[in-house]
Amino acid sequence: MRHRIAGRQFSRDRDHRRAMLRNLAAGLFEHGEIETTLPKAKAVQPFVEKLITLAKKGTFNARRRIESRLTDRRIHAWVADPNVPDSRKDNPYFELPDEGDIEFNRFGELRKAPRLVQHVMTKIAPMFEDRDGGYTRIIKTGRHRLGDGTDLVLLQLVGQEEGPEIGGGISGRRRQADRRTVFAARLRKERGAPARTAADAGKTSEETTAEAAEPEGTDSGATEDSGQE
């Protein structure tokens, strides 16, 4: 029994689990959003929000505590990578560095680039100055991972919700509700048409046409009386 055991194990030992959370948090801070499974997103979400709360203090002690929990490294090397398309270099969450700020040595190794902890302190923390919590959100995409079929979600930094929201696939209940709505609209349209009476149903098409052609307000009996006079 799992008495007094909090959190998910993910079939990993403690060191491997810590490394996984650090990598997920680093990817979220670098790109502004990541795609992962739902259990991992729920596990890393409180870890990320505690780091942002520390970064908002802006003190030297807060910086050292973030460095102890988050592995500091160079980031945004993909901005100067010619193999990455320009469409993937647009980031709505924060301003990316210029390609001139990123340098590689002659062996292709990254020599100069922004640091992760500095990025969290100077770019991520100012985004949430007026927010006391809830810095991230989880969006279900409706897609599943190949292999085990687990749910895939997006873990995003909040604050850039302009434009259409990201939606997943349409569920079976939604399809059934849409079909019922269309059927009800068709019934209302049919019932709104003028119903034919029994007398109209017994008339032939020629009689109906003659009645429609006769001008309104004309009385056949009055016409015969005027002819006799």
URKA-V655578 format. One record per backbone hydrogen bond with DSSP energy under -1.0 kcal/mol. NH is the residue of the N-H (numbers start at 0). CO is the residue of the C=O. Records with the same first field share a line. If there is no record, write none. Layout:
BEGIN
NH = CO ; CO
END
This chain:
BEGIN
4 = 1
11 = 8
16 = 12
17 = 13
18 = 14
19 = 15
20 = 16
21 = 17
22 = 18
23 = 19
24 = 20
25 = 21
26 = 22
27 = 23
28 = 24
29 = 25
30 = 26
31 = 27
33 = 154
35 = 152
37 = 150
40 = 36
41 = 37
42 = 38
43 = 39
44 = 40
47 = 43
48 = 44
49 = 45
50 = 46
51 = 47
52 = 48
53 = 49
54 = 50
55 = 51
56 = 53
62 = 58
63 = 59
64 = 60
65 = 61
66 = 62
67 = 63
69 = 65
74 = 113
83 = 80
87 = 84
88 = 85
100 = 97
101 = 98
102 = 111
104 = 108
107 = 104
110 = 102
111 = 102
115 = 72
118 = 114
119 = 115
120 = 116
121 = 117
122 = 118
123 = 118
124 = 119
126 = 123
127 = 124
128 = 125
136 = 155
138 = 153
140 = 151
144 = 149
148 = 144
151 = 142
152 = 35
153 = 138
154 = 33
155 = 136
156 = 31
157 = 134
174 = 170
175 = 171
176 = 172
177 = 173
178 = 174
179 = 175
180 = 176
181 = 177
182 = 178
183 = 179
184 = 180
185 = 181
186 = 182
187 = 183
188 = 184
189 = 185
190 = 186
191 = 187
200 = 196
201 = 197
207 = 203
208 = 204
209 = 205
210 = 206
211 = 207
212 = 208
213 = 209
217 = 214
222 = 218
223 = 219
224 = 220
225 = 221
226 = 222
227 = 223
228 = 224
END
